[in-house]
Amino acid sequence: MPRQRDRVGWAEPALLILASLADGPKHGYAITKDVEEQTSIRLGPGTLYAAIARLEERGLVAPLDEDERRRPYRITAEGQAVLDEKLRAMARFARTGLTRLGVANA
């Protein structure tokens, strides 16, 4: 279980979902498992599907045809552009923070 200080608010559910979908379509459970494996953050169903609905409204993800009882989602071109922009900004921020901490190769 991560310590409280390890759970700093960089982990916006929408960003985590977009990053998960960047390597291909997934249904809700697969998104949850991928996010948890990559970040140790477990998105509850309410959080997950509310964020997916907001992303869909903004045109950043799109649903695909249902696969049995599961509905997969894919990231759109606009979603890829937003993800790219956010990740590049986070990388700049991380480099600056590491430099300020005196970490080599920041």
Secondary structure, 3 states (H helix, E strand, C coil): CCCHHHCCCCCCHHHHHHHHHCCCCECHHHHHHHHHHHHCCCCCHHHHHHHHHHHHHCCCEEECCCECCECCEEECHHHHHHHHHHHHHHHHHHHHHHHHHCCCCC
